[in-house]
Amino acid sequence: MALRKLKIYNGPDYDDASVSLLQTAASPDTVSLSLGEVLPLLADAVASNRTWLTDFEDDSVTISADLYDVLQAYRHFRRPGA
C-alpha cells in the first residue's frame, strides 16, 4: 500500500514587484500595496458578503489626505436628498 504525502498550502507566492514590506514599519506584519490591488478584492468580498470582513472591521487603515478629502466629499454628496 502506497503512502500518501500531505501537501501544505502556504498561500500565494508574492513577487517583489507587487508586494513590498515596509522597511520603517513599526510592525513586521505590515505590507504596502497599491489601492488598485486592494480595492477589487475588497469590493468583491463586500459584494459577496464574506464573513471574514468582520474580523478586520476595527483595523486601522492609513490613506493619503487627498484621498480622505475625496471620500469625505463623496460621503456628503451620496446622502439621500443631497
Residue pairs with C-beta under 8 A, 6 or more apart in sequence:
18 33
18 37
19 31
19 32
19 33
20 31
20 32
21 28
21 30
21 31
21 32
22 30
22 31
22 32
35 67
45 52
45 53
46 53
63 71
76 82
